[in-house]
Amino acid sequence: MSAAAPVRVAMWSGPRNISTALMRSFGARADTAVIDEPFYAAYLAGSGAVHPMRDEVLASQPNDWRQVVSVLTGRVPDDKPIFYQKLMTHHMLKDFGREWLSAVRNAFLIRDPKSVLASYVLKRSEINLADIGIVQQRQLFEQVADRLGAAPPVIEGTDVLADPGGMLQRLCAALDIPYDRAMLSWPPGRRATDGVWAPAWYESVERSTGFAAGTARSEVGLPDVLRRIADQAQPHYEILAAHRLR
């Protein structure tokens, strides 16, 4: 009898969500391998975007999206039965192929755009709508939903923080994988699987040992330019939020 095919979970998120904490959560499972933003270098190479540690990122990963897809659909690290893929929607440039999405179980992690922008501006001073990935996230969601004939799983970061055990159980059920209580906690520190960009972005998660409820940044302090971006993003977010697991 042949071994069961591995389950590949593609978790699509925008920046400044709990995406790294969720990767920690899945990485705490003994049956799961994880990969951190594998399209990042290909995105930087294709877009020319200037990000912190750009040169280091470009040197650390394949710069061709086709090579990235080969990794995501190829042999799972350590032959684990589950392969969790932390993917950023804004990294998927228009010329990156999407056919491989049928080989993975897609899920979507969302956050209110106002909170995303309030957090993201602390890391990068110049931001546009494409940088927060919400339009691309909705497009990917609709593509997957059209193929499945039903909405794929959507989770809201604040819902996970409010009820980690309950939401992770619902997510695992929606992905048709067993829930594991090990997902609720993890040791602090950096991981070998973290992207080379970790020093620029992961200070908070490196101190974490589990999901901690945080205080959402107020939209009141957003300057006009960010408010305009938030207003553009809001309808896309609401389409996704209507399908979130409860």
Steps between C-alpha positions, in 0.01 A plus 500: 500500500648833396542785747237774496586809298612792715257780577627835376341796677541834322413778747456830316543819701587864461776661708477599866256231597569202732642303206834427667333398827274267302809352335644447850176328597513253213874457546436384856328189360723195473332403172549831318778666299478874439637742242518878542393733215670306220398748228661798674820506294314436174270791586792733572679395182191546286367821652819685589342588835735636765452313828718462810779245441415482128842368393500231768151384401593482131804288584309264728221372275429412135434815297285311246140425606510170308778372725296603804199303376724195456595526867140544617370205299810278529633284779396620844789584736577205729221309323245641743133421425398870512678787324391845626582780259493859628426706189462876453237604248685813391797285397294341220573721202263484204732286289547236772312182405201386707439150362679340795230626741300187422779291659465666844226569754462875496395707801491874562608703804351850510527817706316831488690729258508792745687289755731363230594849384549635852750220563666490159585871498730438797717283274476678162425868450365479145199271449250444221192277471692217332747484792239366743384227263126521564398532134725208405362303796142545384596401144673184623204418723257534211718290271515219757128529581409480131701180462363340816143617456507618863688749714838380630575556871541862615618596847525842661814563702312666786269197523802271540645723772168508685449121492813319376385148584154538356607671181786260434263207546264655244785568261637147524151358444456720192838384367413136581803448721501392866518771765804488729513681835872551441397785269413720800855557625861498386844590639626855443781584262584482132458192282719355228192517278456877552579718200831683495297822549403396854723763671303777325150369566476226766612662825159462663430143392848392610403596856166323479409161644141490376218713366466813713203733463626838388352847487399595147653824383242772475401626159469850648872562463516411131611789280279589204713310249461177698131561560450518123680167457289350779182619332608337173588176678188472716258352239750224414545420869124486558454248218750270670374570853150388402638144469714485812476201730305569819 
